Amino acid sequence: MFTISFWKDTFARAVATAAEAALALIGTSTLIEAVSWQAVGSTAGLAFIATVVKCIAATGALKKGAPEDLAKDELDDEDLKTIMKEEADENEGN
């Protein structure tokens, strides 16, 4: 989880989410002078933090409830077929 690749991807997602949140809040004002920049910064910051937490939580959940190969992002076609078959068998039982 604490690889450079993970943190780069997480940072990119968090920045994109923060920008989206800021743009959404800016868009609620009719004039640029009416924008509450404190609210924009606060909203963007919270969105950034929430995204980082979500990425960390998703990685932990994946490793806890998934096969080891899936948690390491090393799925091959056979792994995928096995997972799909297990899910189909589970759905038939419900």
Summary of the structure (lengths in Angstrom):
residues: 94
radius of gyration: 19.7
end to end distance: 33.8
largest distance: 60.1
contacts: 216
relative contact order: 0.11
helix: 81%
strand: 0%
